[in-house]
């Protein structure tokens, strides 16, 4: 759980050389990732396994890129 709580701090540490617009975008991404991590934990606690898989890579015209993710969900079958 310690690594999950450090998402925001790690993002801010890595954004020190960025301009203010980039820093704001990274803060928003870190917040979204924190919420995603919380949702993954809730799904696990609800009885499913969750794997996040890269579905694509988004590129811009300047050589920057980012991974796009999809969840792969595995439910456990319960034979009663």
C-alpha positions in Angstrom: 0.0 0.0 0.0 3.0 2.3 0.5 3.7 2.4 -3.2 0.1 3.3 -4.0 0.2 6.3 -1.6 3.4 7.6 -3.2 1.9 8.1 -6.7 1.4 11.8 -6.2 4.7 12.4 -4.5 6.7 10.4 -7.1 5.0 12.3 -9.9 5.8 15.7 -8.3 9.4 14.7 -7.8 9.7 13.8 -11.5 8.0 17.0 -12.7 10.5 19.5 -11.3 12.0 20.3 -14.7 8.6 20.7 -16.4 6.8 23.9 -17.2 3.7 24.9 -15.1 1.2 23.4 -17.7 3.1 20.1 -17.8 3.3 20.0 -14.0 -0.5 20.6 -13.7 -1.1 17.8 -16.2 1.1 15.4 -14.3 -0.6 16.2 -11.0 -4.0 15.4 -12.7 -2.5 12.2 -14.0 -1.2 11.2 -10.6 -4.6 11.9 -9.0 -6.3 9.8 -11.7 -3.8 7.0 -11.1 -4.4 7.1 -7.4 -8.2 6.8 -8.0 -7.5 3.9 -10.5 -5.4 2.1 -7.9 -8.2 2.5 -5.3 -10.7 1.1 -7.9 -8.4 -1.9 -8.6 -8.2 -2.6 -4.8 -12.0 -2.4 -4.5 -12.4 -4.8 -7.4 -9.9 -7.3 -5.8 -11.7 -7.0 -2.5 -15.0 -7.7 -4.4 -13.6 -11.0 -5.6 -12.1 -10.4 -9.1 -8.5 -10.3 -10.3 -7.5 -7.3 -12.4 -4.6 -6.9 -14.8 -4.0 -3.6 -16.6 -2.6 -4.2 -20.1 -1.3 -1.8 -22.6 -3.8 -1.6 -25.4 -2.1 1.0 -27.5 0.5 3.7 -27.4 -0.5 7.3 -28.1 2.1 9.5 -29.9 2.2 13.2 -30.6 4.0 15.0 -33.4 6.9 15.8 -31.1 8.0 12.3 -30.3 6.2 12.1 -26.9 4.2 9.0 -26.2 2.0 7.4 -23.5 0.6 4.0 -22.9 -3.1 3.5 -23.0 -4.5 0.7 -20.7 -7.4 -1.7 -20.6 -8.4 -3.9 -17.7 -8.4 -7.6 -18.1 -10.8 -9.0 -15.5 -10.8 -12.6 -14.2 -13.7 -13.7 -11.9 -13.3 -16.7 -9.8 -15.9 -19.3 -10.4 -17.6 -20.6 -7.3 -19.1 -24.1 -7.6 -21.9 -24.5 -5.0 
